[in-house]
């Protein structure tokens, strides 16, 4: 992966509220729902619906978003490739967390069963 500081900084500065609609469009095109997307996000981050709405309203960056998250203890079980890179090999913790979320959204869009996505 392009592990340059500028790449990691760019991801850190991305606004969660600007990426969320892209996630939603991706999963809805494949027949999944907003509720399922939100379930995946809350599983990973520990946030509830109200908190997610507040983060979107405040237009927080991924750095702030994941800085306040309590990552699910099973997040380390998320493996595989996203954008051609193995998520388990990403060295920057914030970049890895964002890619965990990307991977979960991809799995949801690909029709995986929710219990598999949530590593149950």
Helices and strands as residue ranges (DSSP letters): H 5-13, H 16-29, H 34-45, H 49-58, H 62-67, G 73-77, E 81-82, E 85-86, G 87-89, H 93-109, H 114-117
